[in-house]
């Protein structure tokens, strides 16, 4: 029997506290024109947000999103393993968690 899943993709991140972190995420062939994208690192224990990524649709028509944390933001995160997620709201208003994973922070 066919099945359908709409679960987020998995992408693990790792960075050093005190360094700038940035990466390009390519959702091609999804056209993201009119989308709003947010992403955050959060605590597994409390669920509290530890840092909000700056998100930029670098090429919405091609589904490309840049996410970034500044050196100041990463310096404020104690070493450890956290979770992160990227969510979007499409042009029609539907919300979806598109990516989740671990965020490993080292000193």
PyMOL commands that set and color helices and strands:
alter all, ss='L'
color gray80, all
select helices_A, chain A and resi 60-62+71-75
alter helices_A, ss='H'
color red, helices_A
select strands_A, chain A and resi 9-10+13-16+21-26+36-42+49-52+54-59+64-69+80-89+95-106
alter strands_A, ss='S'
color yellow, strands_A
deselect
rebuild
show_as cartoon
